[in-house]
Amino acid sequence: MTEIDAPPHPFDAAIALTPTADDRIQGRTRPEYANMVGPFGGVTAAALLRAVQQHPDRLGDPISLTVNYAAPVADGDFDITARAARTNRTNQHWLLELTQNGVVTTTATAVFGIRRDTWSDTELDMPTAPPPEAVPLQDFPDFIAWARNYEMRFVEGAVPDQDSGEHPDSTTTLWVRDTPARPLDFPALTALCDVFYPRVFLRRGRYMAAGTISLTVYFHADAEEIAAQGEDHILGTARTHRFSRGYFDQTARMWGRDGTLLASTHQLVYFKD
């Protein structure tokens, strides 16, 4: 009996890249990961990370990634160029650009490296939260297509209704994983670091124009620790330090159910009030 190959997971299809003969890497946006303007920023960041991962000159695994969203990515094809600016004994520094029709829409830097066995400790405590099975699912509005690819269970700071009123703080804590379920890896973790809706929505109690300008992810876990999470939920918590003159920061931490700090992330977001 002939086996029929299953279609790829929607996330894998969204970050699928094809190298070209002229050292470019081609990808294509997917409607399943559309946001209010352009694609979900997390899937764009994941595609840039994947571009380095599959590069023949890549050394080790991701240590950090910074993505600068210079302009919206239009629906359709895009090109990525990835260049190793410097390779040291245990770390490697990459420069990336995402372009469409020769115009730069996104730039990024990435650090990859080889992790060594050393003394380690985690000073932060994982937030206290009930297990994900005890927390109800919450749906996003239909016009936010990308959110349908994630199972989100909000412990606090759920998506506000338009008439929710102002909230005293900007903290959201939630259990989250891909849907359909998918084993965690570096690209998936990268995208999960961007699942938090803009903190200004929670503080002001309503939707408004807002978008990420810059996103940085620090990977604290190695490939083995990330793979150990399997298809389980991870716990994320995010907050802002200051809203001021049309911008705010957004910082988040991502934890495995086993208490492993997997990644931390920082964003700069613009908003119009």
N, C-alpha and C positions, 0 to 999 in steps of 0.2 A: 504494500500500500504506500503510495507516494505521500510524503508529509507536505503540508501546505505551510509556507512560512507565514508567521503572524505579522501583521503590520507593526511598524515601530511604535513605541510609546509616543504620544503627542509631543512630549518634551524633547525626546531624541530627534523627532522630525523637525522640531523648531530650531534646533541648534546644529542640524546636519550641515556640514561644510565640505566643499569639493576643491582641492588644490588645482591650480591651472598651470599651464606651461610657463607663464611669465611671472611666477612667484606670488600671484595673488591667490586669495582663498575666497570662494564664492559661497554665498548663502542666500536664503530667501525668507522673508517674513511670513508668518502663518496667521490667518484670521483668528485661530483659536486663542492666540496670545495678544490680541489687540487691546490697546488701552484707549483712553479718551482721545489722546493725540498720539498717533504712532503706536508701535508695539510696547508691551510691558518692558520697562527698563531692566528688570531682572533677567529676562531671557536674552536681551541684547548683551548684558554683561556676561552671561553664561556662554554665549557664542564667542565672545572675544577670548574668554578663558580657554574654551575648547580649541580655538585657533592655535594657541601656544601649545596646548597639550598634544596636539597631533603633528606639531612641527618636528621635522627630523633632527633639529639641533637642540631640542628641549632637554634641559638638565633637571632632574628631580620632579618634585610636585609643587603645587602653588603654596606660596607663603603669604602673598598679598596681591590685591588687584585694586587699581583705582581707575574708574571710568568717568569721563567728562562728557556729558550730553550737550554737545554744542548746538545741535539743531534736531528737530524731529526727524525720525527715520520714516520715509514714505513706504507704503505698501509695495512689495515687489522685491526684486533682486538687490543685493548689496555685495560689496567687495571688502575684504579685510586684508591689510598688509601687516605682517608681523616681522619684527627685526630684533635680534638679540643685540642690544647695545654693548653689553659687556658680560663675559662669562668668567667667574672666579672659580676657586676650587670647590666651593660648596653652595654658591648661589649665582643666579643668572638674572639679568635685568633686561626687560623687553619693552619695546615701543610698538604701539599698535594704532592703526587708523581704520575706521569704517567709513567707506565712501559710497555714494550713489551717483552715477553719471559723472564721476570725477570730482564731486563736491564732498568735502569732509563733513560728516554729521556727528561723528563720535571719535574721541581719542581716548587712549588708555595706556597705562603703564602696568606692568606685572613683574613680580619677583617670584621666581621659582628657586627651589633649592633642595639640597639633600639634608635631611634631619639626622642629628646624631643622638646617641643615647647619653643623656645628661641627667642631673638632678632636676626634678620638676615639682611644681606646686601650683595650686589654683587658689588665689586669695579671695575670689568672689564666691558667694554662695548662690546656688541655684534657687530661683524664686519658689516659694511654696505654692503649690497648685494641686487641685484634685486631678486624678488621672483623666486622660482625654475621654475615656469611655463614659465618664460622669458629667461631661460638659457638652451641652447641645451644639449642633451645627448652626452656623449663621451664613445665610446667603448674601452676596453682594448684589447691588442693582444690576439689572440685565445688561445695561450698556457697558459694564466693565467686564468684557468677555474673558480676559485672562484669569480672573478670579475663579472661574468655573473649573480651572485645572488644579485647584487646591482645596483640600478639606481643612476648614478653619473652625476651631472651637475656642471661642473667646472666654478667657477666665475673667478678664476685666478690660474695660476700654473698647467695647464692641463698636462697630460702625454706627454712627449716630443717625437718627432720622432727621429730616429737615426741620422738624419742630422740637428737637430734643432740648434746645437751650444750651447755654455755655456750661463747660465742665471745668472743675477747679484745677485739674492737672492733665497732662498729656500722655499718661502712661497706658499702654496697651500690653497685655500679656495673653498669649494664645498658644494652643497646640496646633500644629500645622504639618501637613504632608502632601505629597503629590496625589492627585486622583486622575486616572487609576493609580493605585499604589505602585511605587517604583523604588528600587534600592537606592539609598542615598549615595551620592558621589560628589566630587568637587563642583562640577557645573550645577547640579541640582541644589547644593547648599548655597552656591552663589545666588541663584534666583530666589531661594527662600529668604535670603537676607533682605530682599526688597519687597516682601509681601505686605509690609505695614503701610496702611493708607496714610496720607499726610496728616501729621499730628495737629495741624491747624484745624482740620475738620472736627476733631474731638473737642478741642478747646473752645471753638466758636459754635459748635453744635450745628453745623451746616456744611454743605459742599461749597467750594469756591475754586477758582482757577489756581492750580498749584502743580509744580513739577520738579523733579530732581534735576539739579545741575551737575552735581558731582557725587559719586558713590565710591566708598572705599570698603573693602572687605579684608579682614585679617583672619587667616586660617590658623587656628590654634591646634587643631587636631591633624594627625597624619592620616594617610590613606586607610590604614588598618582600623583606626578608631572610627573613621567615618563609615567604612564598610560594615563595621560591627552594629551600626544602627539599623541596618536592613531597611525594611519598608515601614518602620515604626514612625510615629509622630515625633517631632522635636518641639521643644518649648522655646518660644521667642518672646522677648520683652523689649519694648521700645519707648523712648521718651525724648522730649526736647529740652534743651537748656535755656534757650532764649529765642523769642520771636521779636524781630526788629527790622523796620524799614524795608519790608517786602521780602525778607529772607528768614529762615530758621534752620537750625541744625536738627538732626534726627539721629540718635544713637541707639543701637540695639545689640542684644546678645542672643546667641542661639545655643541651646543646651540639648544634649541627648537625654532620653528618659533615664539613662543610667547615671546622670549627673556629670557627664563629660561636657566641658565648655568647648563647643565645636568651632565657633567663629564669633567675632564681634564686627560691627559695621557702623560706619558713620556716613551721613549724607549732609549735603547742603541743598536746601529746597527753596525755590522762590514761590511767592503767593501774591495774589491780588485780592484785597479785601474791599 
